[in-house]
């Protein structure tokens, strides 16, 4: 097949890929809306399909089962306006741009504020759903371990900027970042204890600096 003959097929495949991505984004958006409005248990995959204007099988083909939908909603919330860039790519860019230790700690504190604001509602849904759905319980555990693993990169960046206490390993530093920046800490302090977001950010920046310097 010549290049000119193959071009229409390539364009057709490209259009299909774009349509598939748009369909997936619509499904995830409707799932996010329904989970936030109704909660996890009352929201059915059939309801998400109906709200999205697609067949039930399209939901399964595009995203997956109910737990997979919740996972996709979390990913979309975490990426926010930076989508389709992944959170990992975004944070690698930000940490690489930080010129020194203080700037890197500020990057981390600002990121936690940014991401917790966006993901707070879906994190609450996940916490509630984990109590009744083993698949979501596994999702919650997997995401916690994923965050811990990824913070090892942040810990390495801190070390490269002259941080980390004597004898502290990257794994230990990752655990400190994971603990201080945990979604539950934000939920409790800001959502329940009445802290302002600025107070949370200031506390987090001081705590991260003290733990890692």
PyMOL CGO cylinders between C-alpha atoms (Angstrom):
from pymol import cmd
from pymol.cgo import CYLINDER

trace = [
    CYLINDER, 0.00, 0.00, 0.00, 1.37, 3.43, -0.93, 0.3, 1, 1, 1, 1, 1, 1,
    CYLINDER, 1.37, 3.43, -0.93, 1.68, 6.27, 1.54, 0.3, 1, 1, 1, 1, 1, 1,
    CYLINDER, 1.68, 6.27, 1.54, -1.13, 8.18, -0.19, 0.3, 1, 1, 1, 1, 1, 1,
    CYLINDER, -1.13, 8.18, -0.19, -3.40, 5.14, -0.04, 0.3, 1, 1, 1, 1, 1, 1,
    CYLINDER, -3.40, 5.14, -0.04, -2.62, 4.55, 3.62, 0.3, 1, 1, 1, 1, 1, 1,
    CYLINDER, -2.62, 4.55, 3.62, -3.31, 8.15, 4.66, 0.3, 1, 1, 1, 1, 1, 1,
    CYLINDER, -3.31, 8.15, 4.66, -7.14, 7.83, 4.80, 0.3, 1, 1, 1, 1, 1, 1,
    CYLINDER, -7.14, 7.83, 4.80, -6.83, 4.75, 7.01, 0.3, 1, 1, 1, 1, 1, 1,
    CYLINDER, -6.83, 4.75, 7.01, -4.46, 6.58, 9.35, 0.3, 1, 1, 1, 1, 1, 1,
    CYLINDER, -4.46, 6.58, 9.35, -6.82, 9.56, 9.57, 0.3, 1, 1, 1, 1, 1, 1,
    CYLINDER, -6.82, 9.56, 9.57, -9.75, 7.27, 10.25, 0.3, 1, 1, 1, 1, 1, 1,
    CYLINDER, -9.75, 7.27, 10.25, -7.87, 5.50, 13.03, 0.3, 1, 1, 1, 1, 1, 1,
    CYLINDER, -7.87, 5.50, 13.03, -6.88, 8.88, 14.48, 0.3, 1, 1, 1, 1, 1, 1,
    CYLINDER, -6.88, 8.88, 14.48, -10.51, 10.05, 14.48, 0.3, 1, 1, 1, 1, 1, 1,
    CYLINDER, -10.51, 10.05, 14.48, -11.58, 6.86, 16.20, 0.3, 1, 1, 1, 1, 1, 1,
    CYLINDER, -11.58, 6.86, 16.20, -8.91, 7.32, 18.87, 0.3, 1, 1, 1, 1, 1, 1,
    CYLINDER, -8.91, 7.32, 18.87, -10.07, 10.90, 19.49, 0.3, 1, 1, 1, 1, 1, 1,
    CYLINDER, -10.07, 10.90, 19.49, -13.71, 9.80, 19.66, 0.3, 1, 1, 1, 1, 1, 1,
    CYLINDER, -13.71, 9.80, 19.66, -12.83, 7.01, 22.08, 0.3, 1, 1, 1, 1, 1, 1,
    CYLINDER, -12.83, 7.01, 22.08, -10.92, 9.44, 24.31, 0.3, 1, 1, 1, 1, 1, 1,
    CYLINDER, -10.92, 9.44, 24.31, -13.82, 11.92, 24.23, 0.3, 1, 1, 1, 1, 1, 1,
    CYLINDER, -13.82, 11.92, 24.23, -16.30, 9.16, 25.09, 0.3, 1, 1, 1, 1, 1, 1,
    CYLINDER, -16.30, 9.16, 25.09, -14.15, 8.00, 27.99, 0.3, 1, 1, 1, 1, 1, 1,
    CYLINDER, -14.15, 8.00, 27.99, -13.78, 11.55, 29.30, 0.3, 1, 1, 1, 1, 1, 1,
    CYLINDER, -13.78, 11.55, 29.30, -17.56, 12.03, 29.15, 0.3, 1, 1, 1, 1, 1, 1,
    CYLINDER, -17.56, 12.03, 29.15, -18.20, 8.79, 31.02, 0.3, 1, 1, 1, 1, 1, 1,
    CYLINDER, -18.20, 8.79, 31.02, -15.68, 9.67, 33.72, 0.3, 1, 1, 1, 1, 1, 1,
    CYLINDER, -15.68, 9.67, 33.72, -17.17, 13.16, 34.06, 0.3, 1, 1, 1, 1, 1, 1,
    CYLINDER, -17.17, 13.16, 34.06, -20.68, 11.79, 34.50, 0.3, 1, 1, 1, 1, 1, 1,
    CYLINDER, -20.68, 11.79, 34.50, -19.44, 9.16, 36.94, 0.3, 1, 1, 1, 1, 1, 1,
    CYLINDER, -19.44, 9.16, 36.94, -17.76, 11.89, 38.98, 0.3, 1, 1, 1, 1, 1, 1,
    CYLINDER, -17.76, 11.89, 38.98, -20.95, 13.93, 39.07, 0.3, 1, 1, 1, 1, 1, 1,
    CYLINDER, -20.95, 13.93, 39.07, -23.14, 11.01, 40.09, 0.3, 1, 1, 1, 1, 1, 1,
    CYLINDER, -23.14, 11.01, 40.09, -20.75, 9.64, 42.70, 0.3, 1, 1, 1, 1, 1, 1,
    CYLINDER, -20.75, 9.64, 42.70, -20.52, 13.09, 44.30, 0.3, 1, 1, 1, 1, 1, 1,
    CYLINDER, -20.52, 13.09, 44.30, -24.29, 13.65, 44.17, 0.3, 1, 1, 1, 1, 1, 1,
    CYLINDER, -24.29, 13.65, 44.17, -25.60, 10.21, 45.11, 0.3, 1, 1, 1, 1, 1, 1,
    CYLINDER, -25.60, 10.21, 45.11, -22.70, 8.35, 46.71, 0.3, 1, 1, 1, 1, 1, 1,
    CYLINDER, -22.70, 8.35, 46.71, -21.08, 5.13, 45.57, 0.3, 1, 1, 1, 1, 1, 1,
    CYLINDER, -21.08, 5.13, 45.57, -23.69, 2.50, 46.43, 0.3, 1, 1, 1, 1, 1, 1,
    CYLINDER, -23.69, 2.50, 46.43, -26.77, 4.19, 44.88, 0.3, 1, 1, 1, 1, 1, 1,
    CYLINDER, -26.77, 4.19, 44.88, -24.87, 5.04, 41.69, 0.3, 1, 1, 1, 1, 1, 1,
    CYLINDER, -24.87, 5.04, 41.69, -25.06, 2.16, 39.22, 0.3, 1, 1, 1, 1, 1, 1,
    CYLINDER, -25.06, 2.16, 39.22, -23.01, 1.58, 36.11, 0.3, 1, 1, 1, 1, 1, 1,
    CYLINDER, -23.01, 1.58, 36.11, -26.32, 1.61, 34.21, 0.3, 1, 1, 1, 1, 1, 1,
    CYLINDER, -26.32, 1.61, 34.21, -27.06, 5.10, 35.55, 0.3, 1, 1, 1, 1, 1, 1,
    CYLINDER, -27.06, 5.10, 35.55, -23.63, 6.32, 34.47, 0.3, 1, 1, 1, 1, 1, 1,
    CYLINDER, -23.63, 6.32, 34.47, -24.17, 4.87, 30.99, 0.3, 1, 1, 1, 1, 1, 1,
    CYLINDER, -24.17, 4.87, 30.99, -27.57, 6.55, 30.74, 0.3, 1, 1, 1, 1, 1, 1,
    CYLINDER, -27.57, 6.55, 30.74, -26.24, 9.92, 31.90, 0.3, 1, 1, 1, 1, 1, 1,
    CYLINDER, -26.24, 9.92, 31.90, -23.41, 9.63, 29.38, 0.3, 1, 1, 1, 1, 1, 1,
    CYLINDER, -23.41, 9.63, 29.38, -25.76, 8.72, 26.53, 0.3, 1, 1, 1, 1, 1, 1,
    CYLINDER, -25.76, 8.72, 26.53, -23.90, 5.52, 25.73, 0.3, 1, 1, 1, 1, 1, 1,
    CYLINDER, -23.90, 5.52, 25.73, -24.60, 1.80, 25.89, 0.3, 1, 1, 1, 1, 1, 1,
    CYLINDER, -24.60, 1.80, 25.89, -23.77, -0.07, 29.08, 0.3, 1, 1, 1, 1, 1, 1,
    CYLINDER, -23.77, -0.07, 29.08, -21.12, -2.14, 27.30, 0.3, 1, 1, 1, 1, 1, 1,
    CYLINDER, -21.12, -2.14, 27.30, -19.45, 1.06, 26.13, 0.3, 1, 1, 1, 1, 1, 1,
    CYLINDER, -19.45, 1.06, 26.13, -18.82, 2.00, 29.74, 0.3, 1, 1, 1, 1, 1, 1,
    CYLINDER, -18.82, 2.00, 29.74, -17.20, -1.36, 30.44, 0.3, 1, 1, 1, 1, 1, 1,
    CYLINDER, -17.20, -1.36, 30.44, -15.17, -1.20, 27.23, 0.3, 1, 1, 1, 1, 1, 1,
    CYLINDER, -15.17, -1.20, 27.23, -14.03, 2.39, 27.75, 0.3, 1, 1, 1, 1, 1, 1,
    CYLINDER, -14.03, 2.39, 27.75, -13.34, 2.42, 31.48, 0.3, 1, 1, 1, 1, 1, 1,
    CYLINDER, -13.34, 2.42, 31.48, -14.30, -0.80, 33.23, 0.3, 1, 1, 1, 1, 1, 1,
    CYLINDER, -14.30, -0.80, 33.23, -16.41, -1.83, 36.20, 0.3, 1, 1, 1, 1, 1, 1,
    CYLINDER, -16.41, -1.83, 36.20, -17.67, 0.39, 39.01, 0.3, 1, 1, 1, 1, 1, 1,
    CYLINDER, -17.67, 0.39, 39.01, -14.41, 0.34, 40.98, 0.3, 1, 1, 1, 1, 1, 1,
    CYLINDER, -14.41, 0.34, 40.98, -12.48, 1.16, 37.81, 0.3, 1, 1, 1, 1, 1, 1,
    CYLINDER, -12.48, 1.16, 37.81, -14.81, 4.09, 37.21, 0.3, 1, 1, 1, 1, 1, 1,
    CYLINDER, -14.81, 4.09, 37.21, -14.07, 5.40, 40.70, 0.3, 1, 1, 1, 1, 1, 1,
    CYLINDER, -14.07, 5.40, 40.70, -10.34, 5.01, 40.06, 0.3, 1, 1, 1, 1, 1, 1,
    CYLINDER, -10.34, 5.01, 40.06, -10.65, 6.93, 36.79, 0.3, 1, 1, 1, 1, 1, 1,
    CYLINDER, -10.65, 6.93, 36.79, -12.59, 9.68, 38.56, 0.3, 1, 1, 1, 1, 1, 1,
    CYLINDER, -12.59, 9.68, 38.56, -9.74, 9.99, 41.08, 0.3, 1, 1, 1, 1, 1, 1,
    CYLINDER, -9.74, 9.99, 41.08, -7.16, 10.20, 38.29, 0.3, 1, 1, 1, 1, 1, 1,
    CYLINDER, -7.16, 10.20, 38.29, -9.15, 12.91, 36.51, 0.3, 1, 1, 1, 1, 1, 1,
    CYLINDER, -9.15, 12.91, 36.51, -9.57, 14.91, 39.71, 0.3, 1, 1, 1, 1, 1, 1,
    CYLINDER, -9.57, 14.91, 39.71, -5.87, 14.65, 40.56, 0.3, 1, 1, 1, 1, 1, 1,
    CYLINDER, -5.87, 14.65, 40.56, -4.77, 15.75, 37.07, 0.3, 1, 1, 1, 1, 1, 1,
    CYLINDER, -4.77, 15.75, 37.07, -7.37, 18.51, 36.95, 0.3, 1, 1, 1, 1, 1, 1,
    CYLINDER, -7.37, 18.51, 36.95, -6.63, 21.20, 34.37, 0.3, 1, 1, 1, 1, 1, 1,
    CYLINDER, -6.63, 21.20, 34.37, -3.22, 19.62, 33.69, 0.3, 1, 1, 1, 1, 1, 1,
    CYLINDER, -3.22, 19.62, 33.69, -4.84, 16.60, 31.99, 0.3, 1, 1, 1, 1, 1, 1,
    CYLINDER, -4.84, 16.60, 31.99, -3.83, 14.66, 29.94, 0.3, 1, 1, 1, 1, 1, 1,
    CYLINDER, -3.83, 14.66, 29.94, -0.48, 14.98, 31.74, 0.3, 1, 1, 1, 1, 1, 1,
    CYLINDER, -0.48, 14.98, 31.74, -0.24, 12.49, 34.58, 0.3, 1, 1, 1, 1, 1, 1,
    CYLINDER, -0.24, 12.49, 34.58, 0.37, 13.60, 38.15, 0.3, 1, 1, 1, 1, 1, 1,
    CYLINDER, 0.37, 13.60, 38.15, 3.75, 11.87, 38.10, 0.3, 1, 1, 1, 1, 1, 1,
    CYLINDER, 3.75, 11.87, 38.10, 4.85, 13.77, 34.98, 0.3, 1, 1, 1, 1, 1, 1,
    CYLINDER, 4.85, 13.77, 34.98, 3.61, 17.05, 36.43, 0.3, 1, 1, 1, 1, 1, 1,
    CYLINDER, 3.61, 17.05, 36.43, 5.44, 16.63, 39.73, 0.3, 1, 1, 1, 1, 1, 1,
    CYLINDER, 5.44, 16.63, 39.73, 8.64, 15.58, 37.98, 0.3, 1, 1, 1, 1, 1, 1,
    CYLINDER, 8.64, 15.58, 37.98, 8.53, 18.83, 36.05, 0.3, 1, 1, 1, 1, 1, 1,
    CYLINDER, 8.53, 18.83, 36.05, 7.87, 20.93, 39.14, 0.3, 1, 1, 1, 1, 1, 1,
    CYLINDER, 7.87, 20.93, 39.14, 10.51, 19.32, 41.33, 0.3, 1, 1, 1, 1, 1, 1,
    CYLINDER, 10.51, 19.32, 41.33, 13.07, 19.54, 38.55, 0.3, 1, 1, 1, 1, 1, 1,
    CYLINDER, 13.07, 19.54, 38.55, 12.41, 23.27, 38.28, 0.3, 1, 1, 1, 1, 1, 1,
    CYLINDER, 12.41, 23.27, 38.28, 12.89, 23.93, 42.00, 0.3, 1, 1, 1, 1, 1, 1,
    CYLINDER, 12.89, 23.93, 42.00, 16.28, 25.65, 42.48, 0.3, 1, 1, 1, 1, 1, 1,
    CYLINDER, 16.28, 25.65, 42.48, 16.87, 24.79, 46.15, 0.3, 1, 1, 1, 1, 1, 1,
    CYLINDER, 16.87, 24.79, 46.15, 15.54, 22.96, 49.22, 0.3, 1, 1, 1, 1, 1, 1,
    CYLINDER, 15.54, 22.96, 49.22, 13.15, 25.71, 50.34, 0.3, 1, 1, 1, 1, 1, 1,
    CYLINDER, 13.15, 25.71, 50.34, 11.67, 25.98, 46.85, 0.3, 1, 1, 1, 1, 1, 1,
    CYLINDER, 11.67, 25.98, 46.85, 11.21, 22.22, 46.69, 0.3, 1, 1, 1, 1, 1, 1,
    CYLINDER, 11.21, 22.22, 46.69, 9.38, 22.15, 50.04, 0.3, 1, 1, 1, 1, 1, 1,
    CYLINDER, 9.38, 22.15, 50.04, 7.15, 24.94, 48.75, 0.3, 1, 1, 1, 1, 1, 1,
    CYLINDER, 7.15, 24.94, 48.75, 6.42, 22.90, 45.61, 0.3, 1, 1, 1, 1, 1, 1,
    CYLINDER, 6.42, 22.90, 45.61, 5.36, 19.94, 47.75, 0.3, 1, 1, 1, 1, 1, 1,
    CYLINDER, 5.36, 19.94, 47.75, 3.19, 22.01, 50.10, 0.3, 1, 1, 1, 1, 1, 1,
    CYLINDER, 3.19, 22.01, 50.10, 1.51, 23.83, 47.22, 0.3, 1, 1, 1, 1, 1, 1,
    CYLINDER, 1.51, 23.83, 47.22, 0.89, 20.55, 45.43, 0.3, 1, 1, 1, 1, 1, 1,
    CYLINDER, 0.89, 20.55, 45.43, -0.83, 18.99, 48.42, 0.3, 1, 1, 1, 1, 1, 1,
    CYLINDER, -0.83, 18.99, 48.42, -3.12, 22.00, 48.75, 0.3, 1, 1, 1, 1, 1, 1,
    CYLINDER, -3.12, 22.00, 48.75, -3.90, 21.91, 45.05, 0.3, 1, 1, 1, 1, 1, 1,
    CYLINDER, -3.90, 21.91, 45.05, -4.55, 18.19, 44.76, 0.3, 1, 1, 1, 1, 1, 1,
    CYLINDER, -4.55, 18.19, 44.76, -6.51, 17.79, 48.02, 0.3, 1, 1, 1, 1, 1, 1,
    CYLINDER, -6.51, 17.79, 48.02, -8.87, 20.57, 47.04, 0.3, 1, 1, 1, 1, 1, 1,
    CYLINDER, -8.87, 20.57, 47.04, -9.67, 18.76, 43.80, 0.3, 1, 1, 1, 1, 1, 1,
    CYLINDER, -9.67, 18.76, 43.80, -9.72, 15.18, 45.05, 0.3, 1, 1, 1, 1, 1, 1,
    CYLINDER, -9.72, 15.18, 45.05, -11.39, 15.72, 48.43, 0.3, 1, 1, 1, 1, 1, 1,
    CYLINDER, -11.39, 15.72, 48.43, -14.91, 14.75, 47.30, 0.3, 1, 1, 1, 1, 1, 1,
    CYLINDER, -14.91, 14.75, 47.30, -13.85, 11.57, 45.50, 0.3, 1, 1, 1, 1, 1, 1,
    CYLINDER, -13.85, 11.57, 45.50, -11.49, 10.56, 48.34, 0.3, 1, 1, 1, 1, 1, 1,
    CYLINDER, -11.49, 10.56, 48.34, -14.48, 10.73, 50.69, 0.3, 1, 1, 1, 1, 1, 1,
    CYLINDER, -14.48, 10.73, 50.69, -16.51, 8.56, 48.32, 0.3, 1, 1, 1, 1, 1, 1,
    CYLINDER, -16.51, 8.56, 48.32, -13.65, 6.03, 48.15, 0.3, 1, 1, 1, 1, 1, 1,
    CYLINDER, -13.65, 6.03, 48.15, -13.39, 5.91, 51.95, 0.3, 1, 1, 1, 1, 1, 1,
    CYLINDER, -13.39, 5.91, 51.95, -17.13, 5.23, 52.24, 0.3, 1, 1, 1, 1, 1, 1,
    CYLINDER, -17.13, 5.23, 52.24, -17.18, 2.72, 49.39, 0.3, 1, 1, 1, 1, 1, 1,
    CYLINDER, -17.18, 2.72, 49.39, -14.18, 0.80, 50.74, 0.3, 1, 1, 1, 1, 1, 1,
    CYLINDER, -14.18, 0.80, 50.74, -16.31, -0.27, 53.70, 0.3, 1, 1, 1, 1, 1, 1,
    CYLINDER, -16.31, -0.27, 53.70, -18.83, -2.05, 51.48, 0.3, 1, 1, 1, 1, 1, 1,
    CYLINDER, -18.83, -2.05, 51.48, -16.97, -3.00, 48.31, 0.3, 1, 1, 1, 1, 1, 1,
    CYLINDER, -16.97, -3.00, 48.31, -13.82, -5.19, 48.53, 0.3, 1, 1, 1, 1, 1, 1,
    CYLINDER, -13.82, -5.19, 48.53, -12.71, -3.96, 45.10, 0.3, 1, 1, 1, 1, 1, 1,
    CYLINDER, -12.71, -3.96, 45.10, -12.71, -0.36, 46.31, 0.3, 1, 1, 1, 1, 1, 1,
    CYLINDER, -12.71, -0.36, 46.31, -10.97, -1.38, 49.53, 0.3, 1, 1, 1, 1, 1, 1,
    CYLINDER, -10.97, -1.38, 49.53, -8.19, -2.84, 47.37, 0.3, 1, 1, 1, 1, 1, 1,
    CYLINDER, -8.19, -2.84, 47.37, -8.20, 0.34, 45.27, 0.3, 1, 1, 1, 1, 1, 1,
    CYLINDER, -8.20, 0.34, 45.27, -7.78, 2.50, 48.37, 0.3, 1, 1, 1, 1, 1, 1,
    CYLINDER, -7.78, 2.50, 48.37, -4.85, 0.39, 49.59, 0.3, 1, 1, 1, 1, 1, 1,
    CYLINDER, -4.85, 0.39, 49.59, -3.23, 0.32, 46.16, 0.3, 1, 1, 1, 1, 1, 1,
    CYLINDER, -3.23, 0.32, 46.16, -3.47, 4.10, 45.81, 0.3, 1, 1, 1, 1, 1, 1,
    CYLINDER, -3.47, 4.10, 45.81, -1.93, 4.65, 49.25, 0.3, 1, 1, 1, 1, 1, 1,
    CYLINDER, -1.93, 4.65, 49.25, 1.00, 2.41, 48.35, 0.3, 1, 1, 1, 1, 1, 1,
    CYLINDER, 1.00, 2.41, 48.35, 1.31, 4.09, 44.96, 0.3, 1, 1, 1, 1, 1, 1,
    CYLINDER, 1.31, 4.09, 44.96, 1.62, 7.50, 46.62, 0.3, 1, 1, 1, 1, 1, 1,
    CYLINDER, 1.62, 7.50, 46.62, 4.25, 6.16, 49.02, 0.3, 1, 1, 1, 1, 1, 1,
    CYLINDER, 4.25, 6.16, 49.02, 6.26, 4.72, 46.12, 0.3, 1, 1, 1, 1, 1, 1,
    CYLINDER, 6.26, 4.72, 46.12, 6.07, 7.93, 44.11, 0.3, 1, 1, 1, 1, 1, 1,
    CYLINDER, 6.07, 7.93, 44.11, 7.17, 10.07, 47.05, 0.3, 1, 1, 1, 1, 1, 1,
    CYLINDER, 7.17, 10.07, 47.05, 10.48, 8.22, 46.92, 0.3, 1, 1, 1, 1, 1, 1,
    CYLINDER, 10.48, 8.22, 46.92, 11.20, 10.33, 43.83, 0.3, 1, 1, 1, 1, 1, 1,
    CYLINDER, 11.20, 10.33, 43.83, 10.38, 13.48, 45.80, 0.3, 1, 1, 1, 1, 1, 1,
    CYLINDER, 10.38, 13.48, 45.80, 12.66, 12.28, 48.59, 0.3, 1, 1, 1, 1, 1, 1,
    CYLINDER, 12.66, 12.28, 48.59, 15.48, 11.76, 46.10, 0.3, 1, 1, 1, 1, 1, 1,
    CYLINDER, 15.48, 11.76, 46.10, 14.89, 15.28, 44.81, 0.3, 1, 1, 1, 1, 1, 1,
    CYLINDER, 14.89, 15.28, 44.81, 15.09, 16.61, 48.39, 0.3, 1, 1, 1, 1, 1, 1,
    CYLINDER, 15.09, 16.61, 48.39, 18.40, 14.79, 48.88, 0.3, 1, 1, 1, 1, 1, 1,
    CYLINDER, 18.40, 14.79, 48.88, 19.77, 16.25, 45.65, 0.3, 1, 1, 1, 1, 1, 1,
    CYLINDER, 19.77, 16.25, 45.65, 18.87, 19.73, 46.93, 0.3, 1, 1, 1, 1, 1, 1,
    CYLINDER, 18.87, 19.73, 46.93, 20.89, 19.24, 50.10, 0.3, 1, 1, 1, 1, 1, 1,
    CYLINDER, 20.89, 19.24, 50.10, 18.06, 18.05, 52.33, 0.3, 1, 1, 1, 1, 1, 1,
    CYLINDER, 18.06, 18.05, 52.33, 17.37, 14.93, 54.44, 0.3, 1, 1, 1, 1, 1, 1,
    CYLINDER, 17.37, 14.93, 54.44, 18.53, 14.50, 57.96, 0.3, 1, 1, 1, 1, 1, 1,
    CYLINDER, 18.53, 14.50, 57.96, 21.69, 12.54, 58.64, 0.3, 1, 1, 1, 1, 1, 1,
    CYLINDER, 21.69, 12.54, 58.64, 20.93, 8.85, 58.38, 0.3, 1, 1, 1, 1, 1, 1,
    CYLINDER, 20.93, 8.85, 58.38, 17.48, 9.32, 56.88, 0.3, 1, 1, 1, 1, 1, 1,
    CYLINDER, 17.48, 9.32, 56.88, 16.90, 7.08, 53.89, 0.3, 1, 1, 1, 1, 1, 1,
    CYLINDER, 16.90, 7.08, 53.89, 14.86, 8.00, 50.83, 0.3, 1, 1, 1, 1, 1, 1,
    CYLINDER, 14.86, 8.00, 50.83, 12.27, 5.47, 52.00, 0.3, 1, 1, 1, 1, 1, 1,
    CYLINDER, 12.27, 5.47, 52.00, 12.08, 7.17, 55.39, 0.3, 1, 1, 1, 1, 1, 1,
    CYLINDER, 12.08, 7.17, 55.39, 11.74, 10.58, 53.78, 0.3, 1, 1, 1, 1, 1, 1,
    CYLINDER, 11.74, 10.58, 53.78, 9.03, 9.25, 51.45, 0.3, 1, 1, 1, 1, 1, 1,
    CYLINDER, 9.03, 9.25, 51.45, 7.14, 7.98, 54.49, 0.3, 1, 1, 1, 1, 1, 1,
    CYLINDER, 7.14, 7.98, 54.49, 7.38, 11.42, 56.11, 0.3, 1, 1, 1, 1, 1, 1,
    CYLINDER, 7.38, 11.42, 56.11, 6.05, 13.12, 52.99, 0.3, 1, 1, 1, 1, 1, 1,
    CYLINDER, 6.05, 13.12, 52.99, 3.31, 10.49, 52.67, 0.3, 1, 1, 1, 1, 1, 1,
    CYLINDER, 3.31, 10.49, 52.67, 2.22, 10.91, 56.29, 0.3, 1, 1, 1, 1, 1, 1,
    CYLINDER, 2.22, 10.91, 56.29, 2.22, 14.70, 56.40, 0.3, 1, 1, 1, 1, 1, 1,
    CYLINDER, 2.22, 14.70, 56.40, 0.56, 15.07, 53.02, 0.3, 1, 1, 1, 1, 1, 1,
    CYLINDER, 0.56, 15.07, 53.02, -2.01, 12.32, 53.56, 0.3, 1, 1, 1, 1, 1, 1,
    CYLINDER, -2.01, 12.32, 53.56, -5.52, 13.15, 52.26, 0.3, 1, 1, 1, 1, 1, 1,
    CYLINDER, -5.52, 13.15, 52.26, -7.00, 12.30, 55.65, 0.3, 1, 1, 1, 1, 1, 1,
    CYLINDER, -7.00, 12.30, 55.65, -4.82, 14.94, 57.33, 0.3, 1, 1, 1, 1, 1, 1,
    CYLINDER, -4.82, 14.94, 57.33, -6.22, 17.59, 54.97, 0.3, 1, 1, 1, 1, 1, 1,
    CYLINDER, -6.22, 17.59, 54.97, -9.75, 16.29, 55.43, 0.3, 1, 1, 1, 1, 1, 1,
    CYLINDER, -9.75, 16.29, 55.43, -9.50, 16.37, 59.22, 0.3, 1, 1, 1, 1, 1, 1,
    CYLINDER, -9.50, 16.37, 59.22, -7.68, 19.68, 59.62, 0.3, 1, 1, 1, 1, 1, 1,
    CYLINDER, -7.68, 19.68, 59.62, -9.45, 21.72, 56.94, 0.3, 1, 1, 1, 1, 1, 1,
    CYLINDER, -9.45, 21.72, 56.94, -12.75, 19.89, 56.60, 0.3, 1, 1, 1, 1, 1, 1,
    CYLINDER, -12.75, 19.89, 56.60, -13.42, 19.05, 60.25, 0.3, 1, 1, 1, 1, 1, 1,
    CYLINDER, -13.42, 19.05, 60.25, -11.15, 21.05, 62.55, 0.3, 1, 1, 1, 1, 1, 1,
    CYLINDER, -11.15, 21.05, 62.55, -11.89, 24.34, 60.81, 0.3, 1, 1, 1, 1, 1, 1,
    CYLINDER, -11.89, 24.34, 60.81, -8.38, 25.22, 59.64, 0.3, 1, 1, 1, 1, 1, 1,
    CYLINDER, -8.38, 25.22, 59.64, -8.10, 27.59, 56.72, 0.3, 1, 1, 1, 1, 1, 1,
    CYLINDER, -8.10, 27.59, 56.72, -6.35, 26.32, 53.62, 0.3, 1, 1, 1, 1, 1, 1,
    CYLINDER, -6.35, 26.32, 53.62, -3.60, 28.88, 54.22, 0.3, 1, 1, 1, 1, 1, 1,
    CYLINDER, -3.60, 28.88, 54.22, -3.10, 27.63, 57.78, 0.3, 1, 1, 1, 1, 1, 1,
    CYLINDER, -3.10, 27.63, 57.78, -2.86, 24.05, 56.48, 0.3, 1, 1, 1, 1, 1, 1,
    CYLINDER, -2.86, 24.05, 56.48, -0.35, 25.07, 53.82, 0.3, 1, 1, 1, 1, 1, 1,
    CYLINDER, -0.35, 25.07, 53.82, 1.81, 26.96, 56.34, 0.3, 1, 1, 1, 1, 1, 1,
    CYLINDER, 1.81, 26.96, 56.34, 1.74, 24.04, 58.78, 0.3, 1, 1, 1, 1, 1, 1,
    CYLINDER, 1.74, 24.04, 58.78, 2.57, 21.57, 56.04, 0.3, 1, 1, 1, 1, 1, 1,
    CYLINDER, 2.57, 21.57, 56.04, 5.47, 23.63, 54.74, 0.3, 1, 1, 1, 1, 1, 1,
    CYLINDER, 5.47, 23.63, 54.74, 6.97, 24.02, 58.24, 0.3, 1, 1, 1, 1, 1, 1,
    CYLINDER, 6.97, 24.02, 58.24, 6.42, 20.33, 59.05, 0.3, 1, 1, 1, 1, 1, 1,
    CYLINDER, 6.42, 20.33, 59.05, 7.94, 19.08, 55.82, 0.3, 1, 1, 1, 1, 1, 1,
    CYLINDER, 7.94, 19.08, 55.82, 10.92, 21.38, 56.26, 0.3, 1, 1, 1, 1, 1, 1,
    CYLINDER, 10.92, 21.38, 56.26, 11.49, 20.22, 59.83, 0.3, 1, 1, 1, 1, 1, 1,
    CYLINDER, 11.49, 20.22, 59.83, 11.09, 16.55, 58.97, 0.3, 1, 1, 1, 1, 1, 1,
    CYLINDER, 11.09, 16.55, 58.97, 13.38, 16.57, 55.98, 0.3, 1, 1, 1, 1, 1, 1,
    CYLINDER, 13.38, 16.57, 55.98, 15.97, 19.32, 56.52, 0.3, 1, 1, 1, 1, 1, 1,
]
cmd.load_cgo(trace, "trace")
